[in-house]
Amino acid sequence: MLFGSDGQNETHWKKLDLGDGNVEAHFRQRLLEALSLSQEQWKSYWEEMVDFRNNYSAHRALRFERPVPVFDLALEIAFFLRQLGS
């Protein structure tokens, strides 16, 4: 929902209806506030996770040798998403 493509994925976070009209801006603002992240920290983590997903876990690029990202923040994001759905 957060680290994949939003093109065909109906559960991508940009398609969540939070009832406030501007899903992308409001969701990101709420996420950053809930996790005490800056926009720069989020961008860096998102890039790291997407790189890992694209080159190792989803598509297995040969000779991908970067370290596995720490998933602690991804777990906190999952908890945040779960809370939105409650």
N, C-alpha and C positions, 0 to 999 in steps of 0.2 A: 504494500500500500504506500510506502514512503520511498522505497529505493528502486522501484521498477519504472517501467514506461507508463505514461498516463494515456497513451493513444487508444488502446483497445481494452484497457483494464477498468472495468466498471467500479471496482472497489478502491481505485487510486484516491488518495486523500484530496486531490483537487476536485473530485466529483462528490465529495461528502456535502450534504445539505445541513448546514449548521443554523439555518433559519435567519441568517443575517445578510444574505445577498452577495457578499464578496468573500466567497469561500477561501480562496487562496490567501489573501491578505490577513483575514481574521484568524484562520486556522494557524498560519505560521506565527502570528503574533501570540496567540494563546499557547502554542507549543513552546516557543522561546521563553515566554514568561514562566510557564509551569516548570521548565527544566533549568531555568536560570542560565540560558545560553545567549550569547551575542549572535548577530547575523553571521559574522565571520566564523565563529566556532561551528555554527550549524552548517555553513557552506563547506567547510573543511571536512567535517565528519561525513556529510552527505556524499562528497566526492570520494572519500576513502571507501565508504560502504558500496557505492555504485561501482567503483573500480573493482573491488573484491567480487561483487556479484557478477559483473560482466566478464571477468577474466578467470574466475575460479569456481564459484559455486553454481552458476547457471550455465556457463558456456565453456569452461575449462580450457583456457589458453595454454598452449605448451610453454613450458619454462616460466610460468608465473611464479615468481620467487619473493614477492613482497610479503611481509608478515600478515597474518590474519588479524583483522581489526578487533579491538576490544568491543564486545557486544553489550556491555553494561548499559550504555546510553540507548542502544536499540531496545533493550528490555524496558527501560524507563519510558521510551516512546510508545511501546506496545501497551504499557499500563495506562498511559495518557489516552491513547485511542480507545481502550476498553472503557475508560471512565466516560468518554464522550458518548459512547453507545449505551450507557446505563440510563 
